[in-house]
Amino acid sequence: MRMTSDDQSFSRPDGSLPGTPPMLAALEHYWRDLRGAQRLPVRRAVDPGRIDAALPHAFILERIAPGVARFRVTGQKINEMLGLDGRGMLFDALFADATAPAAAQWADQAFATPAIVELALLTPRRLLAERHEARLLLLPLTGRDGTVSRALGAIEGTKAESVGMRRWMIDPLPVRVTELGPARPRLIAVRSGITKKTRRGARPALRLVISND
């Protein structure tokens, strides 16, 4: 499931996807300002007053174990989607049962890589029910101990009425994962190219990988 923004031919030059809601784009711009020359912003530096327009749609995630994240802070619209105060609930509670494991994996990639993750969401098909769409954005943060254990996130519907208690599905495309770190080439040995028949002293094949911010 792991992909990078380089895998998405339809992403924009800044890495964002077509159709990204303006509120999510503004939230990412704020996050990038916070980041500055650091690899990642620090959780305690997030100022709610600077993102007041996004607050109802926003949340803070805490990674409590690999593949497991819970809500530390949830905005009003997130609480409405969950049907109650989301603080302390697992992140995958926002998703339909069939999609919850994938949602947990995408969130974990935001922490482990670390990476910006943007997903397209859909409500499940139901007879005589209108289908709603939204976008999810995850922006990793460091905690007090310097580890990537927090993420600033938000969900915004592409329609004004796409708010209310619901469980989301993940649309497989488009997906954006932008790896974070210095954009410097690194050489990686391809182990599959090494066999017992490789002559003594021969070097393994190398390939060039560039991690883009």
Steps between C-alpha positions, in 0.01 A plus 500: 500500500797729539524765229650844460385813323739407220269206423208735433517643148197720573647688799581870471854643508463573875394139559134577571222326312245656266185578694672552836262724700640851565473452876727194488745683274510790748556260790795340321641846421487585872668167584779573250551845652532337843743247363744756361845344475408215736418156376164517680313753714463441874152428637518769768568764231155455342298814575121449472457873445690473172272229362163611636322445167613136497438424869149348464637255241836436667644248744824393665599133483734318736681186390476257793644194322596403144178504299296647788415870544241676714348847504645741754299801381195505271312788340123538493453351152715197588287444811188519282641236267573272797172574673670595829810668642784329315778563752662169591332308219703306244556667165350211307164558674434756226500228236273219386610154613632402155720811481614538862816283469615695193431831675715390794783407262488833317508686830793291617688588183465869590681426828750234394630645173423787598281639223212728411202279416196617306211263427169529318203376705154378402198391699385141438226449243154473651163469333338841446783672691714769344868415489734756656865573431778654709877533522720396791838663569760377753803714591755336735634673811762418760411457867683615812756222466581586138338190351235520227208415728242766408323610183291804416210395279174619353206375294301729275211406276496605138133593553377731773241243610749212528513526880319288757535163667658264248769240443732548206642275230835578335500564126810311370583789266608770539746441784786732590794408722780758511805372685667758723872550530791653313466449125838343457580192290602187682644178362331177603638151448248277325540171684300305247783560255752318718530122455746234600630506145605865527871509447715577801551872549212599273275777631123464526287696259413850617201713419436868561208593723397859565274578794310815415347739749 
